[in-house]
Amino acid sequence: QVQLVESGGGLVQPEGSLRLSCAASGLIFSIYSMGWYRQAPGKQREWVALINPGGGEMYADSAKGRFTVSRDHAKNTVYLQMSNLKPEDTAVYYCNALNVRSRETYWGQGTQVTVSS
């Protein structure tokens, strides 16, 4: 049974930082691309960042220069370090695992990030 469990969300002031974590189990972590998505109230879920099995990173324009995605293969965990947070970053953040070959994909339950003074 595949599980993706996010943690690290919370309330932070504008210009603050947070680090999200996503612990994966039940899959061969090393062969999955791991992504972060977010969904704000009343909006569609949008892609934020991705790290492929080899460590290559990709970012949405909204995340470039402020967010950093990383992964720890020993811990089967992917991280999203977010800095200089803005109110428009407020959303539920979801972790995603994608097997590029088989197209199998899995989602976590999400963690709430609220940026507000």
C-alpha positions as CSV (number, residue, x, y, z in Angstrom):
1,Q,0.0,0.0,0.0
2,V,1.5,3.3,-1.1
3,Q,1.4,6.2,1.3
4,L,2.6,9.7,0.9
5,V,2.4,11.7,4.2
6,E,3.0,15.4,4.1
7,S,3.9,17.5,7.1
8,G,5.3,20.8,8.0
9,G,2.5,23.1,7.0
10,G,1.2,25.9,9.2
11,L,0.7,29.6,9.7
12,V,3.6,31.8,8.8
13,Q,4.0,35.6,8.3
14,P,4.7,37.1,5.0
15,E,8.4,36.9,4.1
16,G,8.7,33.9,6.4
17,S,9.9,30.4,5.6
18,L,8.5,26.8,5.9
19,R,9.8,23.4,5.0
20,L,7.3,20.8,3.9
21,S,8.2,17.1,4.0
22,C,6.6,14.2,2.3
23,A,7.4,10.7,3.5
24,A,6.8,7.9,1.0
25,S,6.2,4.3,1.7
26,G,5.1,1.2,-0.2
27,L,6.9,2.2,-3.5
28,I,10.4,2.1,-4.9
29,F,11.1,5.7,-4.1
30,S,14.2,5.9,-6.2
31,I,12.3,5.4,-9.5
32,Y,9.6,8.0,-8.9
33,S,9.6,11.7,-9.8
34,M,8.3,13.5,-6.8
35,G,6.3,16.7,-7.2
36,W,4.6,19.3,-5.1
37,Y,1.3,20.8,-6.1
38,R,-1.0,23.3,-4.3
39,Q,-4.6,24.2,-4.4
40,A,-5.9,27.5,-3.1
41,P,-9.6,28.0,-2.2
42,G,-11.7,28.3,-5.3
43,K,-8.8,27.6,-7.6
44,Q,-7.6,24.6,-9.5
45,R,-4.7,22.5,-8.3
46,E,-1.5,23.8,-9.7
47,W,2.0,22.3,-10.1
48,V,4.7,23.9,-8.0
49,A,7.9,21.9,-8.2
50,L,9.3,18.6,-9.3
51,I,12.4,16.5,-8.6
52,N,13.2,13.6,-10.8
53,P,14.9,10.4,-9.7
54,G,18.3,11.7,-10.7
55,G,17.8,14.9,-8.7
56,G,17.0,17.2,-11.5
57,E,14.7,20.0,-10.4
58,M,11.9,22.0,-12.1
59,Y,9.9,24.9,-10.8
60,A,6.8,26.8,-11.7
61,D,7.5,30.5,-12.3
62,S,5.7,31.3,-9.1
63,A,8.2,29.2,-7.1
64,K,11.5,30.1,-8.9
65,G,14.0,31.7,-6.7
66,R,11.9,31.2,-3.5
67,F,11.3,27.4,-3.3
68,T,13.7,24.6,-3.3
69,V,12.8,20.9,-3.8
70,S,15.1,18.2,-2.6
71,R,14.9,14.5,-1.8
72,D,16.6,12.1,0.5
73,H,16.6,8.6,-0.9
74,A,17.8,7.1,2.4
75,K,14.7,8.4,4.1
76,N,12.3,8.1,1.2
77,T,11.4,11.7,1.7
78,V,11.0,14.7,-0.5
79,Y,11.1,18.3,0.9
80,L,9.9,21.7,-0.3
81,Q,11.8,24.5,1.3
82,M,9.8,27.7,0.9
83,S,11.1,31.1,1.7
84,N,10.0,34.7,1.2
85,L,6.4,33.4,1.4
86,K,3.6,35.6,0.2
87,P,-0.1,35.6,1.0
88,E,-0.8,34.2,-2.4
89,D,1.2,31.1,-1.5
90,T,-1.7,30.2,0.9
91,A,-3.0,26.8,-0.2
92,V,-3.1,23.1,0.6
93,Y,0.1,21.6,-0.6
94,Y,0.1,18.1,-2.0
95,C,2.9,15.7,-2.6
96,N,2.8,13.6,-5.8
97,A,4.7,10.5,-6.9
98,L,4.9,9.7,-10.6
99,N,6.4,6.7,-12.2
100,V,7.2,8.2,-15.6
101,R,7.4,4.8,-17.4
102,S,4.2,3.2,-16.0
103,R,2.4,6.5,-15.4
104,E,1.4,5.2,-11.9
105,T,0.8,8.2,-9.7
106,Y,0.0,8.7,-6.1
107,W,-1.1,11.7,-4.0
108,G,-0.7,12.6,-0.4
109,Q,-3.5,14.0,1.8
110,G,-2.2,17.5,1.7
111,T,-0.9,20.0,4.3
112,Q,-2.3,23.5,4.8
113,V,0.0,26.5,4.4
114,T,-1.3,29.9,5.4
115,V,0.7,33.0,4.9
116,S,-0.8,35.9,6.9
117,S,0.1,38.6,9.2
